[in-house]
Each structure stands twice: as C-alpha cells, then as structure tokens.
Amino acid sequence: MQLSIGMIVKNEEKYLDRCLAAIKPILDSINSELIIADTGSTDSTVEIAKKYTDNVFHFEWINDFAAARNSTLDRAKGEWYMFLDADEIFKSCNDIIHFFKSGEYKKYRSARYTIRNYDNSDMKHYSDVLSPRMIRMDGTRFEYAVHETFQNFQAPTKILDDIADHFGYISDGDLQKRKSERNTKLLEERLKSEPNPPALLYLQLYQSYNLYIDEKADYYMDIGMKKCRELKNYTVLIAFYGEKAASYFRKNKWDEIIEIAEEYFNLPEDIKPGTLGTDAEMHLLRAVAFKALRRNDEAITDYLEFFRIYKSIENGKLQSPDMLVYCFAVAVRHNLANALIELLECCIETKKYQIAAQNLKIVKIPELYDRPNIKELMREEFLVMTNTGTYNRAGQLYEQLNDEGRLLLQAFVRSSIETNENPLEEIAYFKKLYKNDPMLSALLNMLEEHFKTGNAGALMHKMIADGYGAYYELLYFMLKESVDITPLLRDTFDLHAAAVFCRNLFDDMYDTAAAYDVDKQTSPQALLSALRVFETIMQIMIEAGKDISAVMAAWAKAGSRFCETVEDLDSVPSQALGAAMANNIIAARKQKNYKVCAAAMKLLLKTYPAAKPIVAALTKEINKELADTNKPRQVTEMDILAKTVKENIKQLIDNGEFQQASQLLDEYAGIAPNDPEISELKLKMAQ
C-alpha cells in the first residue's frame, strides 16, 4: 500500500463530509487507506466518517494530540503517511495523486502542501502555510502534546502544488482564541513538568501566545532565542528569526525588519551554515520593507534573491532543517505574483527595465493576471516592453489571457501605438505579432487607416457591417474619431453596457466624449445618435458622482446643431430641443445668474422630461456652488497680520511718528496693494 491518510476528529459534522469528499479522488486513484480516530463526538461525525472508510475507531482523549495522532499511525499500513484536519478541504488533489502514480514519491522522504487559512467567510483574507504533512513510514512518530509534529521529518522534501482550504476559524471569532488558550495551558504545563525543556517548546509557546497576548509572546520570543543559543539548537533559533521578522511585518515596522534581517544574515556560520530556506522569507520581508521606505535599489536586490532561493526550494534543490520547524509567513507560492508586481514597480521607478523584463517569466501569465489589479499590472508590463523596445511578451500575454485581459491588452496596444514617434512602424510590428487574431487585426487596420488618412470612420462603419465582434470598444474609437455613431446603435446594441465597458477600459473615456466634434456631423440622424450617446454617458457619470459639465456642453451643442439642420423647428424632436435649451443653462450658470439658470432648467424639464436625471445632477452641483459662495470666509493668518500692521500704523500716526508710519505703510502697500484702507491711512497721515 502506498499511502495511509490519518485523521483525528471530534464533533466535526460541519466540514467533515466536504473534507472527505475532497480526498476521495486520492483513495480512488492510488493504493491507499483512510484511518479516522474519533475522540468523543456527540454529533453525526462518526456516521459521516463511516461513509468513506470502515477504519473508524474511538480514542479516549488524554489531552495529548501526539498520542491521538499516533493511534492512527499504529494502524497504518502504507509506505507513506499523510495527516489532515476535518476542516481542511482540498481544492484539488491532482499533484498528490501524480506524486504517487508517477513513482516520484520514491525519490523523497517527505512532502509539503499549502494550507490556506481563511480569516472570515468572504474568503478574501487568508494566509498560506507550506505545511509538513506527508512522510515516509520509517518508524515515524508524532511528538508533543500540542503543535504535534513528526519526530523525524527528513529531507529531501517534495513541495506539492495542491492547496487545502482551512475554514476552522471562520464561523466563530472566539474559536481561535479558545484553541490558543487551551494549547498554551498544555504547553505551560509541559514547560513546568520538564526539567530540561527543549528549545522547540519555547517556539510553540511563542506561536500560541502570539495569536492573542503580545506581551507573553514577546517574553517567549526573547527567552526562547536565549535558550536556543544555550542549548545550541540553531535550527529553532533560525525559526525564531523568521518569526520575529514576520511579527514586525504584521505591524508595518519596516526599520525593525531591516535591522533583524541584517542581524540574521550576519550570523556566524556555525549558527547559519550557508543558504537556508528561511533566507527566502527574510529576503522577501526585507524587500517589502525597503520598498515601503522607497529604497528601491535595495528592494530589487532582495526580491531577486528571494526568487532565486524560492526556485531552489520549489525544485527540491534546497532542503534545510529550518524548513521543518518554521512555516513561512510570506515566502509562499500565493505571494509570488505579489512579489513580482512589487519588483516590477521598483524597476519601473528606478528605470531598470531590463531587470524587470528578465524576470517577468517567474510567474505564469494566468496566475499573474488572475487578480483585481490587472489593469495596473498590464500598464506596468507595457512600460517595461516600451522601454526595452520589445513586445514579444505582448504576444504571449494575448494567447493566455481571458477575454477581459485581452480587451485590456488591446487598449494598451492602442496606447503604445498612439504615443509612439513612428506609429505606422509600430502598427506593422503588432500586425505581424497578431496576424492570426481577427479582432486585433481589425483594430490595427483601423488605427493604420487613421494614421495614414486621418479618417478611419469609413473603415469603422465597414467593420460594423462585416460583423466585427468587439462592438463595445468601437463606441470609444468612434467618439475619438468624431465619426457618425449611427451604424453602431442597432436595436441589439446595449449602449449603456458599452459606455460602462469603455469607461472601465479607457481612462480618457469622459474626456473623449466631451471632445467629440459635433460640427463634423452633417446629418440630423448622426446628431440624434450623438445626443443619445451623450445622455447615456452623462447617466453613468451621474451614477459615478462625476461632474457632467464638459459632456453636457457637447450635448447642448449637438442639440443646437440639430436645430440648425432642419427648416421646420416644429418638427424638432424634444430630445434635440431640450439639449439645445441646455445652452441657456450653461450660459446662466457661467454668469452665476442662478435665477435664470433655475428657470431654464424648469423649461428644459417641461420640454424634455427624460432630462430629469441631468437636471437633478445640475441642481446638486449648483446648490453646492451656492453653499460655497454664501459660506463665511475663513479668517487667515494674513488677515490677522494685516490687521496688526494697520493698527501699528495708526498708532504711529497718533504718536506723531510720521516717518516710521510712512515707511511701514509703504511696505504694507507692497504686500497688499488692493487693501482699500491704504488710501484712508495716507489721508490720515496727510492731515
């Protein structure tokens, strides 16, 4: 038998079924067994467990986790042993299955996978721990009543890709504290009972207290590091250094991180022999600290060292004893993308684009771009590509991104072309790069036409007629080119969705709409289409709390242009007439004639009731202007100084000290020449 999976459970009905269902692929795919020790459940835990294995037994709880774990080891028949908790649910077990089916397990003595600890039910906040959970069964045992661990977890260790979600602390905010209090009590009892407590016990006490009592945690940190030196247990001492740096990281104590990392890297060789796994953690923590302090050159060095060492850990070349004791806080796979992004930011700020380009492949594209800040990341990537003069990465990106990412990439391709000194050369380059993609090819043809002839409108209309797929972004390009938007506004076209899409994709969407040249529209229908687009854009601007003044001016001008194109004003639709009336509102507001402004808005509503959201937004803006106008002016330090100077001048005049008064008055007039009291003071002095 290849693998025995052991568990200890008590009242775990909430997650147990999902936990066991998630590992069933392991039980089905490889020669394995599941052993479950129940320590006194009163719910349906045992019944659930028996659905998945016949090997369920009762173990009398004796306040000793290692003893409970060892009871499952005693029944294990596999070459390897793996343990997990009932509130840990695998996302996938594929790498574990492959590890055994491929025979790779024969090369290793132990293995780790990631435990993802969630803090709350929204599953947005979590920490990853690369946990030692699998070991070759060569007489191994668990030790320690709390924070039980394998006695002889040995290298070489395989780092597995699989992730187990841990939900143990989500449902009850006090649960983590209660468990920690229970653990610390057992650990304190052990500390008192052992004449020569091991160094690891102090580390476990620190870790338990660190969850809820900082002072006690700090105490065990200090005494633990001293004990490690006394006992010459340098493996645990290294772990303490990692814990100390991580504790500073959680408190944003950047200088302290740098100081403890400096101390760590300068430890003598008998304490820190060469490169250790903890080095990756310390380099990353120090890199983050340097970046926070804007010491970007030093941050870059540490980020690069982190990636170098992490690569050695992941491919199994670096296996050091400290990795069996210290669970990394930040140097885990989930943080690779974050670390790469931070490295890019440092390189861009210091203009070290070649370093950025050389390291972009550290993280796979789908992993890197599966994040909320995809737009900022792509902007950084294009800055790197632009400044290194090669866009090969853009081709790789397009092949591996999802639809949203591809549309963003299109926007950055366009921006790169428009800001280039030789846009046609840039277009030719991208056309070769994306020759097999119809959507990007169409976009590039449109841009090529624009730079060759200055008018891509006809090509845009042809693209619509030919069924070009990405209609939404065409709205932006048609506004930018000031071409007739009518062909785009078919019955099936969702204008509001398109406007929102373009707003999210293009930073200058609102400015582009405001700059649309209505004078180029010669037909009434083109102007009506423009009015419809302007109204929709103003609607989303109002929803976003943006100032609509600039787009409203374009809307009003389009309404006036429409009225100029028709002979019979009675035939003008209310939409165009209302927009034309908005010119009166704009003029009155500019002159701060709010009474006329209010009357014009009232007339607009009567003529075109659909303009109600626009009028409401304008009313809000005007009321704010009125409030600012009527607000009493704040007395400034300059006001107080001016008052004091003028009183001094008056006093000098009253005392007959006219020469000094005249000199002080001249100085004051140079500072505040428009003060009306200057003339009065001069007149008083002349009398």
Stockholm file with secondary structure:
# STOCKHOLM 1.0

chainA/1-687         MQLSIGMIVKNEEKYLDRCLAAIKPILDSINSELIIADTGSTDSTVEIAKKYTDNVFHFEWINDFAAARNSTLDRAKGEWYMFLDADEIFKSCNDIIHFFKSGEYKKYRSARYTIRNYDNSDMKHYSDVLSPRMIRMDGTRFEYAVHETFQNFQAPTKILDDIADHFGYISDGDLQKRKSERNTKLLEERLKSEPNPPALLYLQLYQSYNLYIDEKADYYMDIGMKKCRELKNYTVLIAFYGEKAASYFRKNKWDEIIEIAEEYFNLPEDIKPGTLGTDAEMHLLRAVAFKALRRNDEAITDYLEFFRIYKSIENGKLQSPDMLVYCFAVAVRHNLANALIELLECCIETKKYQIAAQNLKIVKIPELYDRPNIKELMREEFLVMTNTGTYNRAGQLYEQLNDEGRLLLQAFVRSSIETNENPLEEIAYFKKLYKNDPMLSALLNMLEEHFKTGNAGALMHKMIADGYGAYYELLYFMLKESVDITPLLRDTFDLHAAAVFCRNLFDDMYDTAAAYDVDKQTSPQALLSALRVFETIMQIMIEAGKDISAVMAAWAKAGSRFCETVEDLDSVPSQALGAAMANNIIAARKQKNYKVCAAAMKLLLKTYPAAKPIVAALTKEINKELADTNKPRQVTEMDILAKTVKENIKQLIDNGEFQQASQLLDEYAGIAPNDPEISELKLKMAQ
#=GR chainA/1-687 SS CCEEEEEEESSCTTTHHHHHHHHHHHHHHSSEEEEEEESCCCSSHHHHHHTTCSCEEECCCCSCHHHHHHHHHTTCCSSEEEECCTTEEESCCHHHHHHHHTSGGGGCSEEEEEEEEESSTTSCCEEEEEEEEEEECSSCCEECSSSCEETTCCSSEEEEEEEEEECTTTSCTTHHHHHHHHHHHHHHHHHHHCSSCCHHHHHHHHHHHTTTCHHHHHHHHHHHHHHHHHHTCHHHHHHHHHHHHHHHHHTTCHHHHHHHHHHHHTSCTTTSCSCCHHHHHHHHHHHHHHHHTTCHHHHHHHHHHHHHHHHHHHTTSCCCGGGGTCCCSSCSGGGHHHHHHHHHHHHHHTTCHHHHHHTGGGSCHHHHHSSTTHHHHHHHHHHHHHHHTCCHHHHHHHHHSCHHHHHHHHHHHHHHHHTSSSHHHHHHHHHHHTTTCHHHHHHHHHHHHHHHHSCCHHHHHHHHHTTCSCHHHHHHHHHHHTCCCGGGCCTTCCHHHHHHHHHHHCTTHHHHHHTCCGGGCCSHHHHHHHHHHHHHHHHHHHHTTCCCHHHHHHHHHHHHHHHHHCSCGGGSCHHHHHHHHHHHHHHHHHTTCHHHHHHHHHHHHHHCGGGHHHHHHHHHHHHHHHHHHHSCCCCCHHHHHHHHHHHHHHHHHHTTCHHHHHHHHHHHHHHCTTCTHHHHHHHHHHC
#=GC SS_cons         CCEEEEEEESSCTTTHHHHHHHHHHHHHHSSEEEEEEESCCCSSHHHHHHTTCSCEEECCCCSCHHHHHHHHHTTCCSSEEEECCTTEEESCCHHHHHHHHTSGGGGCSEEEEEEEEESSTTSCCEEEEEEEEEEECSSCCEECSSSCEETTCCSSEEEEEEEEEECTTTSCTTHHHHHHHHHHHHHHHHHHHCSSCCHHHHHHHHHHHTTTCHHHHHHHHHHHHHHHHHHTCHHHHHHHHHHHHHHHHHTTCHHHHHHHHHHHHTSCTTTSCSCCHHHHHHHHHHHHHHHHTTCHHHHHHHHHHHHHHHHHHHTTSCCCGGGGTCCCSSCSGGGHHHHHHHHHHHHHHTTCHHHHHHTGGGSCHHHHHSSTTHHHHHHHHHHHHHHHTCCHHHHHHHHHSCHHHHHHHHHHHHHHHHTSSSHHHHHHHHHHHTTTCHHHHHHHHHHHHHHHHSCCHHHHHHHHHTTCSCHHHHHHHHHHHTCCCGGGCCTTCCHHHHHHHHHHHCTTHHHHHHTCCGGGCCSHHHHHHHHHHHHHHHHHHHHTTCCCHHHHHHHHHHHHHHHHHCSCGGGSCHHHHHHHHHHHHHHHHHTTCHHHHHHHHHHHHHHCGGGHHHHHHHHHHHHHHHHHHHSCCCCCHHHHHHHHHHHHHHHHHHTTCHHHHHHHHHHHHHHCTTCTHHHHHHHHHHC
//
